[in-house]
């Protein structure tokens, strides 16, 4: 399946048992390693991925237990307020937990925030209840099975019933050695009538090594819960990435996504929100900038199962050089989800004649008594806007820069942590210049 000579069933069993993982999790790993060799790659509309490397690597590094005292690069430290004793954050470098901080107040309220393997050992029943059982199934295709077998990093966040966390909780995942595969799993569970804001970053410090990143993130909102989820992905051009973020939203619950998809390498970005309960809602805002020769497929799907559920999708992308990005926006109202509302908008701004951006809005309606709509456009920078700015003494390049920042701002301004927002603006600035 992977042509990796370093991995066999006995190797997986040895490192899993050596790390003290529960037997059920060890068995899950081994079963999925076998399945991964039999399953096919996922179907990705309008993007050929059969020659992309998602599974081949030379060296595998299992998760390293225990917080290390590893210094953080300036690029990472600027994202986290390390001196704030009330801040709540987790930093992982490759597969090593580097920093973890959770306030005494949140601990007293029963909030759990740790690396996912510590949570697995200390809260096995709770983690196993949700780990690839509701939002994502491990046998969906080759990459989900590969993930379940070889997961070697990630975080677990549990917010108990009726707990409202006012300050954001943050995670930073750092690739210091990109040659090591990063198979990262984030599991976020907001129990009944709770609320939380979670923000994360993926950063590559190694700009030279080729690498594989496989990320699955399961976001569970039980009845009456509210989750705000922000992210900035900034992995290097040599890294091939499979990124699967999926929300499972209960009755009268809400999730708000604000995603800055800024990877430079070939990437599959899959964001799915399943509105399971009556009165549930999901709002997805996504921005991306494609450059160089990279290929991206960005699929955003909101599926309505519950009655009177509401889903909105807003995707803005900027394409330059010879980059190609396919935007698939899918709103699906299932039979039985009456009185639901599905809306989406995809806009692509082209900066180069050699770049390609496709916006594909799709509405699938299996029920009467619903509201649905979509809009999509692909075009170049508005010459009227440029003319207006240049008439005020601004150079053409500076005018284009201002238009682009304004075009992407609807998502940028949604990020709730100022340091992360500044970082996203800087990444955008570096990409569009």
C-alpha positions in Angstrom: 0.0 0.0 0.0 2.6 2.5 1.0 5.9 0.8 0.0 7.2 1.7 3.4 9.4 -1.1 4.7 9.5 0.5 8.2 5.9 -0.4 9.0 4.5 -3.8 9.7 1.7 -5.0 12.0 4.1 -5.9 14.7 5.8 -2.5 14.5 2.4 -0.8 15.0 1.5 -3.0 17.9 4.9 -2.5 19.5 4.9 1.3 19.5 1.2 1.5 20.4 1.5 -0.9 23.4 4.8 0.8 24.3 3.1 4.1 24.5 0.5 2.7 26.9 -2.4 3.1 24.4 -5.6 1.2 25.3 -5.9 -2.2 23.7 -9.0 -1.0 21.8 -7.0 1.7 20.1 -4.1 -0.6 19.3 -6.6 -3.0 17.6 -8.1 -0.1 15.8 -4.7 0.9 14.4 -3.9 -2.6 13.1 -7.3 -3.2 11.6 -7.1 0.1 9.7 -3.5 -0.6 8.5 -4.9 -3.6 6.8 -7.9 -1.8 5.4 -5.7 1.0 4.0 -4.0 -1.5 1.7 -7.4 -2.5 0.2 -9.3 0.8 0.0 -9.1 3.3 -2.8 -8.2 7.0 -2.7 -11.1 9.4 -2.1 -12.9 10.7 -5.2 -12.0 14.4 -5.6 -14.1 16.1 -8.2 -12.1 17.7 -11.1 -8.7 17.0 -9.6 -6.5 14.0 -10.5 -4.7 12.9 -7.3 -3.7 9.3 -8.3 0.0 10.4 -8.7 0.1 12.5 -5.5 2.1 11.1 -2.7 -0.1 10.8 0.4 1.3 7.6 2.0 5.0 7.1 1.1 7.7 8.1 3.5 11.1 6.8 4.7 10.9 7.3 8.4 8.0 7.2 10.8 8.0 8.8 14.2 5.4 7.8 16.8 4.0 10.3 19.2 6.5 11.3 22.0 4.9 11.3 25.5 5.6 14.1 27.9 5.9 17.8 27.6 9.3 18.8 26.4 11.1 22.1 27.2 11.9 22.7 23.6 12.4 26.3 22.6 10.0 27.7 20.0 11.0 29.5 16.9 10.1 33.1 16.7 7.6 32.3 13.9 5.7 30.1 16.3 6.2 32.0 19.6 4.6 35.1 18.0 1.3 33.2 17.7 1.0 32.3 21.3 1.1 34.6 24.3 3.5 32.5 26.4 3.7 35.0 29.2 -0.1 35.1 29.8 -0.7 32.7 32.7 -4.5 32.8 31.9 -4.1 31.8 28.2 -5.0 28.3 27.1 -2.9 26.7 24.5 -1.1 23.6 23.2 2.0 23.6 21.0 3.2 20.5 19.3 6.5 20.3 17.4 6.6 17.4 14.9 5.2 14.6 17.2 6.5 16.2 20.5 4.2 18.2 22.8 6.2 21.3 23.5 3.9 23.6 25.6 0.6 23.1 27.3 -1.4 25.5 29.4 -4.9 25.3 30.7 -6.2 27.7 33.4 -7.1 26.4 36.9 -10.6 27.8 36.4 -11.3 25.8 33.3 -9.9 22.6 34.9 -12.2 23.2 37.9 -15.1 23.4 35.5 -14.2 20.0 34.1 -12.7 21.2 30.8 -10.2 18.7 29.3 -7.5 20.0 27.0 -4.4 17.9 26.2 -2.6 16.0 23.5 -4.9 13.3 22.2 -2.8 10.4 23.5 -2.8 11.6 27.1 -6.5 12.1 26.8 -6.8 8.6 25.4 -5.1 7.1 28.5 -6.8 9.3 31.1 -10.3 9.5 29.5 -10.4 6.4 27.3 -14.2 6.0 27.4 -14.9 9.6 26.4 -12.3 9.7 23.6 -13.3 6.4 22.1 -16.9 7.4 22.2 -16.2 10.1 19.6 -12.9 9.1 17.8 -13.9 8.4 14.2 -17.4 7.1 15.2 -19.7 10.1 14.3 -18.1 12.8 12.2 -15.6 10.7 10.2 -15.5 7.0 9.7 -12.1 5.3 9.4 -13.2 3.0 6.5 -14.4 5.8 4.2 -11.3 5.5 2.0 -7.6 4.9 1.9 -6.6 8.2 3.6 -9.0 7.9 6.5 -7.8 4.3 7.2 -4.2 5.4 6.8 -4.9 8.1 9.3 -6.5 5.8 11.9 -3.6 3.4 11.7 -0.7 5.9 11.9 -2.0 8.9 13.8 1.0 10.3 15.7 -0.2 13.8 16.9 -3.1 15.9 17.8 -5.2 17.4 20.5 -8.4 16.7 22.5 -10.7 19.4 23.8 -13.8 18.6 25.8 -16.2 21.2 27.1 -18.7 19.9 29.7 -22.4 20.6 29.7 -23.4 24.2 30.4 -19.8 25.5 30.4 -19.2 28.7 28.4 -15.5 29.4 27.7 -15.1 33.1 27.0 -11.4 33.2 26.0 -10.2 31.4 22.9 -8.3 28.1 23.2 -5.4 27.8 20.8 -3.3 25.0 19.3 -0.2 25.3 17.1 1.1 22.3 15.2 4.7 22.8 13.9 6.5 20.8 11.2 10.2 21.2 12.2 11.3 18.2 10.1 9.0 17.9 7.2 10.4 14.5 6.1 8.6 12.9 9.0 5.0 12.2 8.2 2.5 14.2 10.4 -0.7 12.3 10.9 -2.6 14.7 13.2 -6.0 14.2 14.8 -8.0 16.9 16.6 -11.1 15.9 18.4 -13.2 18.8 19.8 -16.4 18.0 21.7 -18.8 20.7 23.0 -21.4 19.1 25.2 -25.0 20.3 25.7 -25.4 24.0 26.0 -21.7 24.8 26.1 -19.7 27.2 24.0 -16.0 27.5 23.0 -13.8 29.3 20.5 -10.9 27.3 19.2 -8.1 28.6 16.9 -5.3 26.6 15.4 -2.2 27.0 13.2 -0.3 24.6 11.0 3.2 25.8 10.3 6.2 24.4 8.4 9.7 25.5 9.6 11.5 23.1 7.2 11.2 24.6 3.8 13.4 22.0 2.0 12.3 18.5 2.8 9.4 16.7 1.1 6.7 15.6 3.4 3.3 14.1 3.9 0.6 15.6 6.1 -2.7 13.8 6.9 -5.0 15.7 9.2 -8.5 14.7 10.3 -10.4 17.0 12.7 -13.7 16.1 14.2 -15.8 18.8 15.7 -18.8 17.7 17.7 -21.5 20.1 18.9 -24.1 18.5 21.1 -27.6 19.9 21.7 -27.5 23.7 22.2 -23.8 24.1 21.9 -21.9 26.8 20.0 -18.4 26.4 18.5 -16.3 29.0 16.7 -13.5 27.3 14.9 -10.6 29.4 13.3 -7.6 28.1 11.5 -4.6 29.2 9.4 -2.8 26.5 7.5 0.7 27.5 6.3 2.6 24.3 5.2 5.4 24.4 2.7 5.5 23.9 -1.0 7.2 20.5 -0.6 4.4 19.1 1.6 1.4 17.1 0.2 -1.5 17.6 2.4 -4.8 15.9 3.0 -6.9 18.1 5.3 -10.3 16.9 6.5 -12.3 19.1 8.9 -15.8 17.8 9.7 -18.5 19.1 12.0 -21.3 17.0 13.5 -23.9 19.5 14.7 -26.8 18.6 17.0 -30.2 20.2 17.6 -30.2 23.9 18.2 -26.4 24.0 17.9 -24.2 26.2 15.8 -20.7 26.1 14.3 -18.8 28.9 12.7 -15.8 28.2 10.6 -13.2 30.8 9.6 -10.4 29.0 7.6 -7.3 30.5 6.0 -6.1 27.8 3.6 -2.6 29.1 2.8 -0.6 25.9 2.1 2.0 26.2 -0.7 2.0 22.6 -1.7 -0.5 20.3 -3.4 -3.5 20.1 -1.0 -6.9 18.5 -0.7 -9.0 20.6 1.7 -12.3 19.0 2.7 -14.6 20.8 5.1 -17.9 19.2 5.8 -20.6 20.3 8.2 -23.4 17.9 8.9 -26.4 19.6 10.4 -27.8 16.6 12.2 -30.4 18.2 14.6 -33.4 20.4 14.1 -32.6 24.1 14.3 -28.9 23.5 13.8 -26.8 25.9 11.8 -23.4 26.2 10.2 -21.5 29.1 8.7 -18.3 28.5 6.7 -16.0 31.2 5.6 -12.9 30.2 3.7 -10.0 32.1 2.0 -7.1 30.7 0.0 -4.3 32.0 -2.1 -2.8 29.7 -4.7 0.7 30.4 -6.1 3.6 28.7 -7.9 2.6 25.4 -9.6 0.5 24.1 -6.7 -2.8 22.4 -7.2 -5.5 22.6 -4.6 -9.0 21.1 -4.3 -11.2 22.9 -1.8 -14.5 21.2 -1.2 -16.9 22.8 1.2 -20.1 20.9 2.0 -23.0 21.6 4.3 -25.5 18.8 4.6 -28.9 19.4 6.2 -30.5 16.5 8.0 -32.4 18.4 10.7 -35.5 20.5 10.1 -35.2 24.2 10.0 -31.4 24.0 9.7 -29.4 26.8 8.2 -26.1 26.6 6.3 -24.1 29.3 4.6 -20.8 29.0 2.6 -18.6 31.9 1.6 -15.4 31.1 -0.3 -12.9 33.6 -1.6 -9.7 32.6 -3.5 -6.9 34.4 -5.2 -4.9 32.7 -7.9 -1.5 33.7 -9.3 1.5 32.3 -11.2 0.5 28.8 -12.5 -1.5 27.7 -9.6 -4.8 25.7 -10.0 -7.6 25.6 -7.4 -10.9 23.9 -7.7 -13.6 25.3 -5.4 -16.5 22.9 -4.9 -19.3 24.3 -2.8 -22.1 21.9 -2.0 -25.3 22.6 -0.2 -27.4 19.4 0.3 -30.9 19.4 1.9 -31.8 15.9 2.7 -35.4 14.5 2.6 -37.0 15.3 5.9 -35.1 18.6 6.4 -38.1 20.8 5.7 -37.9 24.6 6.3 -34.1 24.5 5.9 -32.0 27.2 4.2 -28.9 26.6 2.2 -26.9 29.5 0.7 -23.4 29.7 -0.8 -21.1 32.1 -2.6 -17.8 31.4 -4.2 -15.6 34.2 -5.7 -12.2 33.7 -7.4 -9.8 36.5 -8.3 -7.3 35.8 -11.0 -3.9 37.6 -10.9 -2.2 35.7 -13.7 -3.2 34.5 -17.2 -1.5 31.1 -16.5 -3.4 30.5 -13.2 -6.7 28.6 -13.1 -9.5 28.9 -10.6 -12.8 27.0 -11.0 -15.9 27.8 -8.8 -18.5 25.0 -8.8 -21.6 25.7 -6.8 -23.8 22.7 -6.3 -27.3 22.6 -4.7 -28.8 19.2 -4.0 -32.4 19.5 -2.8 -34.4 16.4 -1.7 -37.2 18.2 0.2 -40.0 20.7 -0.5 -40.6 23.8 1.6 -37.0 25.0 1.7 -34.9 28.0 0.6 -31.7 27.7 -1.3 -29.4 29.8 -3.4 -25.9 30.2 -4.8 -23.6 32.6 -6.5 -20.2 32.1 -8.2 -17.8 34.3 -10.1 -14.2 34.0 -11.5 -12.6 37.2 -12.8 -9.7 39.6 -12.7 -9.2 42.6 -10.5 -11.9 45.2 -11.2 -10.3 47.9 -13.4 -12.7 50.5 -12.0 -11.5 49.8 -8.5 -7.9 50.1 -9.7 -8.6 53.3 -11.6 -10.2 54.9 -8.5 -7.2 54.0 -6.3 -4.6 55.0 -8.8 -6.4 58.3 -9.4 -5.7 59.0 -5.7 -1.9 58.7 -6.3 -1.5 55.0 -5.4 0.7 52.8 -7.7 -0.9 50.0 -9.6 0.8 47.3 -7.6 -0.2 48.9 -4.3 -3.7 49.3 -5.6 -3.9 45.6 -6.5 -2.6 44.7 -3.1 -5.3 46.8 -1.4 -8.1 45.3 -3.6 -6.9 41.7 -2.8 -6.8 42.4 1.0 -10.3 43.8 0.8 -11.4 40.8 -1.2 -10.2 38.3 1.5 -11.1 40.4 4.5 -14.5 38.8 5.2 -12.7 35.7 6.5 -9.6 37.4 7.9 -11.6 39.6 10.3 -13.5 36.6 11.7 -10.4 35.1 13.4 -10.8 35.8 17.1 -7.1 36.0 18.2 -5.2 39.1 17.1 -1.9 37.4 16.7 -3.3 34.8 14.4 -5.2 37.4 12.4 -2.0 39.3 12.0 -0.2 36.2 10.9 -2.8 35.4 8.2 -2.5 39.0 6.9 1.3 38.6 6.7 1.0 35.2 4.9 -1.5 36.8 2.4 0.9 39.7 1.9 3.8 37.5 1.2 1.8 35.4 -1.3 0.3 38.2 -3.3 3.3 40.4 -3.7 
